[in-house]
Amino acid sequence: MSTLLIGGVQLPGATDSTAHAAPDTSVSNKQNFSTDVIYQLFTDRFHNGSAANDPTGGAFSSGCTNLRLYCGGDWQGITDKINANYFTNMGITALWISQPVENIFSIVNYSGTSITSYHGYWARDFKKTNPYFGSFTDFENLINAAHAKNIKIIIDFAPNHTSPAMETDASFADNGRLYNNGTLLSGYTGDTNGLFHHNGGTDFSSLENGIYKNLYDLADINHNKSQIDTYFKEAIKLWLDLGIDGIRVDAVKHMPFGWQKNWMSYINEYKPVFTFGEWFLGVNEVDPNNHKFANESGMSLLDFEFNQKVRQVFRDNTDTMYGLDSMLSSTQTSYAQVNDQVTFIDNHDMDRFKTSSVNNRRLELALALTLTSRGVPAIYYGTEHYQTGNGDPANRGPMTSFSETTTAFNVIKILAPLRKSNPAIAYGTTQQRWINNDIYIYERKFGNSVAVVAINRNLSTSGSIGGLLTSLPAGTYTDALGGLLGGNPITIGGGGAASTFTLAPGAAAVWQSTLEQTTPALGHVGPVMGKAGTVVTIDGRGFGAAKGTVYFGTTAVTGANILSWENTQIKVLAPAIAAGLQQVKIRTSGAVDSNAYNGFNLLTGSQISVRFIVNNATTALGQNVYLVGNTAELGNWDPAKAVGPMFNQIITAYPSWYFDVSVPAGTALQFKFIKKNGSAVTWESGSNHTFTSPASGTATVTVNWQP
């Protein structure tokens, strides 16, 4: 039994904080990012490692004086900084890079302003690289360099659209053309195969409007085409085969949910990696559809609720710590896997957190919160140097420095590694322990490990903290930040009670204890969706060295179906049992049960996307139409689990309704449509509708409402 000095007090049985080779913290763990800190960078704006791949002519801005043009950053530049240990020294263990695929080469002219695809979001061929970023060899070199430093690579991926296009002007920009490894599939104008939507631009008035109309002037891809479905499965397979560790999916709010679930099931069936989507939420916006997507699609989300509230509290002073606590409390239950949502304080689609009027300490406090709170923290490039910029493209400026001496850099450097050394920060629950308008003290707890974080956002007034109760063992604890943000030691007595202390103006402190876990504590399961036979990775502490039993619901998985069993990680095959949500837990070889991990979605089988259309379904005020049927994906005939509400404005018009649904491939489906108004349900009459889903591709089935 080892001992380790934790927070100034020597505790028996403490775990070694340098356990970087532990399976749950390894770069080989592509499902679990709970122990990681992500660094989001714009490839073109980070570092120019090779002038040989810079654009020529008007697309390039030497010195990056024109932020709408290419500035030369590339994969070689990122590789150089990996090898120089810039990210390692900062504690970063995952890099989220710009979409790597080939983008349009033309310069787009908007009212006299020339704009290039430096950002990577104007794709033309998802099976080729952006040559201004590098070749496939350069990309593989980046992957290899990152993995050698225990750093994961996340690619941005935008299957919602190609590039700017005008229906009436085929000469505008690249006309949205989509290529398949160099072969033209279609342009936006003259799209005879219907690979794009041609419904005009969205006004963001509804989910349906955002999904089936163009996002701004970007050529919107029609995912209800087998050719498109196959294309994006082949494209993501290419990048998975290159060794990527994660995917950030652009504009998930603007693509059919059923198609995305089907696409995620393909990824999980082939090479599952941590995947999170972008669903923008404005200030104080809470959207149940956002939670539903995160809970049912198989991917996590960028946590805009967290982002907007942290900006209100620490940046804009438009809310207090009570608002922050309320957000953390509500999202704990709204998101089935709250620790898988990606937290951040700014990104490329909003003003940077730092402005000339925002004190550096406010940014540092926001970083301290993000790095120790629930979720997977993501840092936007340049934040460690207090980079500023309001609006696009000022918020996407070139990297201003690679100094490793700023306070912000050192806050990240100290706190990021705690996610690997203290499982309470990686996997723990969150409990508010002390609060007023300006001071927030919260506790993260996982098994026998604890972290207590105190933050005072008031830069001029200290706070006297009395009556603080924690789960920390008795002892004296130094601030893990070493006083970098004005924190101080605390003394804990019996029952976890802290002696009264003063928290300085603008101070933040972290006090922690990591005791050896002798009983099993389950922290993470990934992927959270898959069919029977899917390899599921279970991470946590205290599993023991000998094989025990894994339970999916009441079904015990043993023997050869448990592929590996280590003290912090288990790999197991999902069992062939009834599809639906399953509770996962383990029982050690010593017959000790873990906590349960809720919400593993066991699929009926491999998935495809099917569009269901029902005609002549008239409704009364307050009623909506839903779909229900004989598989778990269709709700197993339970109206409470029915798919919908269905849409009725764009692809079809009322009284016809439609919805794109992920269903098991090659399966005899039986289904009906129902009308719901609150708890009141009206069923169709007649026999069940029947349809056998194809083995691959997409399909459409159209029926009439049976009165």
Buried (B, 14 or more C-beta within 10 A) or exposed (E): EEEBEBBBBEBEBBBEBEEBEBBBBBBEBBBBBBBBBBBBBBBBBBBBBBEEBBBEEEBBBEEBEBBBBBBBBBBBBBBBBBEEEBBBEBBBBBBBBBBBBBBBBBBBEEEEEEBBBBBBBBBBBBBBBBBBBBBEEBBBBBBEBBBEBBBBBBBBBBBBBBBBBBBEEBEBBBBBBBBBEEEEBBBBBEBEEEBBBBBEEBEEEEBBBBBBBBBEBBBBBBBBBBBBBBBBBEBBBBBBEBBBBBBBBBBBBBBBBBBBBBBBBBBBBEBBBBBBBBBBBEEEEBBEEBBEBBBBBBBBBBBBBBBBBBBBBBBEEEBBBBBBBBBBEEBBEBBBBBBBBBBBBBBBEBBBBBEEEBEEBBBBBBBBBBBBBBBBBBBBBBBBBBBBBEEBBEBBBBBEEEEEEBBBBBBBBBBBBBBBBBBBBBBBEBBBBBBBEBBBBBBBBBBBBBBBBBBBBBBEEBBEBEEBBBBBBEBEBBBBBEEBBBBBBBBBEEEBBBEEBEBBBBBBBBBBBBBBBEBBBBBBBBBBBBBBEBBBBBBBBBBBEEBBBBBBBEBBBEEEEBEEBBBBBBBBBBBEBEBBBBEBBBBBEEEBBBBBBBBBBBBBBBBBBBBBBBEEBEBEEEBBBBBBBBBBBBBBBEBEBBBBBBBBBBBBEEBBBBBBBBBBBEBEBBBBBBBBEEEEBBEBEEEEBEBEBBEBBBBBBEBBBBE
